[in-house]
Every structure is written in C-alpha cells, then in structure tokens.
Amino acid sequence: MVSERLNLPQMSQTPVVTRFAPSPTGALHIGGARTALFNWLYARGRDGKFLLRIEDTDRARSTSENTRAILDGLTWLGLDWDGEPISQAEGAERHAEVARRMLADGTAYKCFATQEEIEAFREEARAAGGSTLYRSPWRDVAEADHPDAPFVIRIKAPREARARSMTRCRARSPSATTNSTTWCFCARTARRSTCSPWWSTIMTWA
C-alpha cells in the first residue's frame, strides 16, 4: 500500500476524498501535475478517493481537445481517478440554486463592484506597498440599497480568523451533497489573520 511505503499516519476515521480540478482552457502543465500528484498520494495513502473535476465554466476558452489532453496526461503519469470526471459547467443549475439559498440564509452577499474598480484598488495598493486583498464595500449593504446592475455573489466569510500550526480545519462547502470532509492545513502564525476562502466567488449574474 502507498501508506506503508510512505509511512503516513492515519489522521482521522473520516473517509478521505481529494480532488483535482484542472481547467481545460489549456493542456496539463507541471504545476497542475504536481497538485494532482500530491492529492493522489494523500488519497491513495489513506485508502481514500481521488476525484477529477473539469473546471469548464469558461465556455469561451474551454475545449474538448484540452480536456482530452488533461486526461491523457494524468493517465501517462499513472494518476488514476475514481469514478467519471465531473464537468463543473453541467452543475450550473445546482450552483445557482445553492447561491440563491445562501443569499436567503445570509451566508453570501451580492457584490456590485466592477472589475475596473477592483483592479484600480489593487494597482493603488501595489503602488503603496499594501495588501491587494479586496474587501467588498457591498458585504453588509441592505437589499433595498442595491443598484439595478450586474453583480457577483460572494461568500460572507468571517473577516478574521485565527490559524494554528498544522491544525486540521474541517470545512464543508455549503453546496456539499455528501458527508465527506475537506481538510485544509493552516500555516503557522500567532496573530489574527485575514480569512480568504477558496470559494469566495460562487456565481455571477448580469
């Protein structure tokens, strides 16, 4: 077994499920292959599952040729996956349903900031040597004060969170349909730090 060869400790009785989610806007590259390898090793070393999700929501640039190149590349590397590859675009209706529910629950919000406004903020921040993390001014604005304009839906995550050295952080996506758990490992820090979720933008409406 991989776990025996790598001498990996068993950290939890919860079934391990890892996922690699490449974008078919291009072929598999070395960084993606490294990410896939680490996820594959972690899953196989703990008798878990390694899933493959194709991030094909960029319909203008995603191609079936690139998807095939990614699958062929993983196969060539010997990284097998469990089940059929999942198309992210095919779940758009489900994503929209969850996004609307999160708005109703208050766990997400509409952000009307334009790409130009966000980029202008980041340019100013870079020039001043500050953080380029954009904090939307729309996070706590009441629905009655929203303009009639395009928006994205963002997760209303806590503004601050305390991270611990190599602490297992159990995080569940609000759209999860299974009982599997996603584990993330926090960097070592003794101060309060900004929490920036990896699913910060979940849906765009024009």
C-alpha positions as a printed Julia matrix, in Angstrom:
206×3 Matrix{Float64}:
   0.0    0.0     0.0
   1.02   3.59   -0.6
   0.54   4.42    3.11
   3.05   1.71    4.08
   5.63   2.85    1.54
   5.34   6.49    2.6
   4.83   5.74    6.32
   1.89   8.15    6.5
  -0.03   8.4     9.81
  -3.77   7.83    9.85
  -5.22  11.18   10.95
  -8.96  10.53   11.01
 -11.58   7.84   10.68
 -13.48  10.09    8.26
 -13.18   8.8     4.68
 -10.6   10.84    2.78
 -11.68  12.37   -0.52
  -9.3   14.58   -2.51
  -9.99  16.34   -5.77
  -8.03  17.73   -8.68
  -9.85  20.39  -10.7
  -7.94  21.43  -13.84
  -9.27  23.98  -16.32
  -9.49  22.83  -19.96
  -8.51  26.29  -21.2
  -5.11  24.72  -21.8
  -3.22  21.43  -21.54
  -1.98  19.92  -18.29
   1.07  21.84  -17.02
   3.76  20.99  -14.49
   2.09  22.89  -11.63
  -1.19  21.09  -12.21
   0.57  17.74  -12.42
   2.26  18.42   -9.06
  -1.08  19.3    -7.45
  -2.67  16.17   -8.87
   0.23  14.03   -7.61
   0.01  15.34   -4.05
  -3.77  14.82   -3.95
  -3.45  11.34   -5.47
  -0.75  10.32   -2.95
  -2.77  11.62    0.0
  -5.92   9.78   -1.07
  -4.25   6.52   -2.03
  -2.12   6.57    1.13
  -5.27   6.61    3.26
  -7.45   4.27    1.22
  -9.48   7.28    0.1
 -10.86   8.52   -3.17
  -9.21  10.78   -5.74
 -11.8   12.66   -7.8
 -11.38  14.6   -11.02
 -13.47  17.68  -11.75
 -13.09  19.59  -15.0
 -13.4   23.35  -14.41
 -15.04  24.1   -17.75
 -17.15  27.09  -16.73
 -15.14  29.36  -19.06
 -17.15  28.27  -22.07
 -15.36  30.63  -24.45
 -11.9   29.11  -23.89
 -12.6   25.54  -22.73
 -12.2   22.89  -25.4
 -12.77  19.16  -25.62
  -9.23  18.81  -27.03
  -7.76  20.31  -23.86
  -9.94  18.08  -21.69
  -8.66  15.03  -23.56
  -5.06  16.28  -23.23
  -5.52  16.6   -19.44
  -6.96  13.09  -19.13
  -4.19  11.67  -21.31
  -1.55  13.5   -19.28
  -2.82  12.14  -15.96
  -3.02   8.66  -17.43
   0.55   8.93  -18.71
   1.65   9.95  -15.2
  -0.11   6.91  -13.74
  -2.55   9.0   -11.71
  -5.85   7.14  -11.86
  -9.06   8.69  -10.53
 -12.24   7.27   -9.02
 -15.5    7.46  -10.94
 -16.13   9.54  -14.02
 -14.63  13.03  -14.45
 -17.17  15.65  -13.36
 -17.99  18.67  -15.53
 -18.38  21.81  -13.42
 -20.44  23.5   -16.14
 -23.02  20.73  -16.09
 -23.78  21.61  -12.47
 -24.55  25.29  -13.18
 -28.23  24.95  -12.27
 -27.36  23.35   -8.94
 -24.74  26.04   -8.23
 -27.32  28.76   -8.88
 -29.81  27.06   -6.56
 -27.27  26.9    -3.73
 -26.16  30.5    -4.32
 -29.75  31.75   -4.04
 -30.24  29.74   -0.84
 -27.07  31.2     0.65
 -28.28  34.71   -0.13
 -31.52  33.94    1.66
 -29.63  32.46    4.64
 -27.29  35.45    4.9
 -24.15  33.39    4.26
 -23.47  35.13    0.94
 -23.97  38.61   -0.48
 -24.25  40.44   -3.79
 -21.18  42.44   -4.8
 -21.65  45.13   -7.43
 -18.0   46.14   -7.67
 -16.79  46.14  -11.26
 -13.59  44.54  -12.47
 -12.28  48.03  -13.24
 -12.91  49.16   -9.65
 -11.24  46.1    -8.2
  -8.2   46.41  -10.47
  -7.89  50.13   -9.69
  -7.87  49.29   -5.97
  -5.17  46.66   -6.47
  -2.98  48.97   -8.53
  -3.16  51.62   -5.81
  -2.41  49.0    -3.15
   0.6   47.69   -5.07
   1.93  51.21   -5.56
   1.58  51.86   -1.82
   3.12  48.52   -0.92
  -0.05  47.36    0.79
  -2.26  44.29    0.59
  -4.14  43.73   -2.66
  -6.88  41.73   -0.9
 -10.11  43.4    -1.96
 -12.7   43.86    0.77
 -16.03  44.48   -0.92
 -17.95  47.51    0.36
 -21.17  45.66   -0.54
 -20.8   42.94    2.09
 -23.28  44.42    4.59
 -25.37  46.69    2.34
 -29.13  46.15    2.66
 -31.03  44.71   -0.29
 -33.13  47.88   -0.52
 -29.99  49.89   -1.29
 -28.76  47.64   -4.1
 -28.49  49.17   -7.59
 -30.02  47.64  -10.7
 -26.69  46.44  -12.07
 -24.68  43.26  -12.73
 -23.27  41.56   -9.63
 -21.41  38.53   -8.36
 -22.33  36.51   -5.29
 -19.58  36.18   -2.71
 -19.32  34.08    0.44
 -19.88  36.13    3.59
 -16.9   34.64    5.38
 -15.64  35.93    8.74
 -13.41  38.98    8.39
 -10.77  37.48   10.66
  -9.79  34.01   11.83
  -7.02  32.55   13.95
  -4.8   29.94   12.31
  -2.84  27.31   14.2
   0.27  25.43   13.2
  -0.7   22.42   11.06
  -4.17  22.3    12.59
  -6.73  20.21   10.8
  -9.55  22.59    9.84
 -12.78  20.86    8.95
 -14.58  22.87    6.27
 -17.77  21.99    4.5
 -18.86  23.68    1.29
 -22.49  24.85    1.59
 -23.19  23.06   -1.69
 -21.87  19.71   -0.46
 -24.21  16.8    -1.15
 -22.2   14.11    0.67
 -20.83  13.61    4.15
 -17.19  13.64    3.03
 -14.94  16.18    4.71
 -12.43  18.54    3.15
  -9.25  19.05    5.22
  -7.05  22.1     4.93
  -3.79  22.78    6.75
  -3.17  26.23    8.21
   0.19  27.98    8.09
   1.98  28.74   11.35
   1.03  32.12   12.79
   0.49  33.65   16.21
  -1.51  36.65   15.12
  -5.02  37.15   13.82
  -5.07  36.97   10.06
  -7.49  37.7     7.26
  -9.64  34.79    6.21
  -9.83  34.44    2.44
 -11.99  31.43    1.41
 -11.05  29.47   -1.69
 -14.65  29.6    -2.93
 -15.06  33.39   -2.42
 -16.93  34.0    -5.69
 -19.51  31.39   -6.5
 -21.83  32.86   -9.12
 -22.09  35.79  -11.48
 -25.28  37.48  -12.6
 -25.5   40.04  -15.39
